Amino acid sequence: MTTVTLAQANTIIAAALVESAKAGYKPMAVVVLDDSGNVKAVQRQDGASMFRVDVASGKAWAAVGMGAASRVLGQRAKDNPNFFVSLAATAQGRFLPQTGAVLIKHANGSVMGAVGASGGTGDEDEAICIAGIEAAGLAHG
């Protein structure tokens, strides 16, 4: 299987939210997309703002679409802002190159999807995504 399964997506989200709670972060939303950018699973904690799912989705969509963690995309955007503005426009606003999403990878290195989070700082969002992926026994990138 080359795409993330529903069971894996649910494990990723559950573990990410446990990690968030342990760290004392604000309420989060976590979104898992498959390798084609389709929603596999999503959860928004009680108290998370109405924007959280959309932001987490945009981060994950950018990551899977460009084949790189959203942190990397944010760094690339600094060097080529016109291109990234064009990508966001082309993607009808779904493309957010902001820290907080990482690729979900198979042990062989193939991209299975992406997970994005929103609710904390970019570093906090990214950390819970990584914790979720590792809990599912998968690699991240």
LINGIMO-V951027 format. One record per pair of residues at least 24 apart in sequence whose ideal C-beta (glycine too) atoms are under 8 Angstrom apart, sorted by the first residue. I is the first residue (numbers start at 0). J is the second residue. If there is no record, write none. Layout:
I_J, I_J
//
This chain:
0_111, 1_34, 1_105, 1_109, 1_111, 2_33, 2_34, 2_35, 2_111, 2_112, 3_31, 3_33, 3_34, 3_39, 3_103, 3_111, 3_112, 3_137, 4_39, 5_39, 5_40, 7_31, 7_103, 7_111, 7_135, 7_137, 8_39, 8_40, 8_112, 9_40, 10_131, 10_134, 10_135, 11_40, 11_103, 11_114, 11_128, 11_131, 11_132, 11_134, 11_135, 11_137, 12_40, 12_41, 12_42, 12_114, 12_131, 13_131, 13_134, 14_130, 14_131, 14_133, 14_134, 14_135, 15_114, 15_116, 15_127, 15_128, 15_130, 15_131, 16_42, 16_44, 16_127, 17_130, 18_126, 18_127, 18_130, 18_131, 19_44, 19_116, 19_118, 19_119, 19_123, 19_127, 22_123, 22_126, 22_127, 24_118, 24_119, 24_123, 24_127, 25_118, 25_119, 26_51, 26_118, 27_51, 27_55, 27_116, 27_117, 27_118, 27_119, 27_124, 27_127, 28_52, 28_54, 28_55, 28_116, 28_117, 28_118, 29_55, 29_114, 29_115, 29_116, 29_127, 29_128, 29_131, 30_55, 30_56, 30_59, 30_114, 30_115, 30_116, 31_59, 31_103, 31_112, 31_113, 31_114, 32_56, 32_59, 32_60, 32_63, 32_112, 32_113, 32_114, 32_115, 33_63, 33_111, 33_112, 34_63, 34_110, 34_111, 34_112, 35_63, 36_60, 36_63, 36_64, 39_112, 44_118, 47_117, 47_118, 48_118, 50_117, 51_117, 51_118, 52_117, 54_95, 54_97, 54_99, 54_115, 54_117, 55_99, 55_100, 55_115, 55_116, 55_117, 55_124, 56_93, 56_115, 57_92, 57_93, 57_94, 57_95, 57_97, 57_115, 58_95, 58_97, 58_98, 58_99, 58_100, 58_115, 58_116, 58_117, 58_124, 59_100, 59_112, 59_113, 59_114, 59_115, 60_90, 60_93, 60_94, 60_95, 60_113, 60_115, 61_86, 61_90, 61_93, 61_94, 61_95, 61_96, 61_100, 62_100, 62_101, 62_102, 62_113, 62_115, 63_102, 63_110, 63_112, 63_113, 64_90, 64_94, 65_96, 66_102, 66_110, 67_102, 67_140, 68_100, 68_101, 68_102, 68_125, 68_139, 68_140, 69_95, 69_96, 69_97, 69_98, 69_99, 69_100, 69_101, 69_115, 69_125, 70_98, 70_99, 70_101, 70_121, 70_125, 72_96, 73_97, 73_98, 73_121, 97_121, 98_122, 98_124, 98_125, 99_124, 99_125, 99_128, 100_124, 100_125, 100_128, 101_125, 101_128, 101_129, 101_132, 101_139, 101_140, 102_139, 102_140, 103_132, 103_135, 103_137, 103_138, 103_139, 104_137, 104_138, 104_139, 104_140, 105_137, 105_138, 106_137, 106_138, 108_138, 110_140, 111_137
//
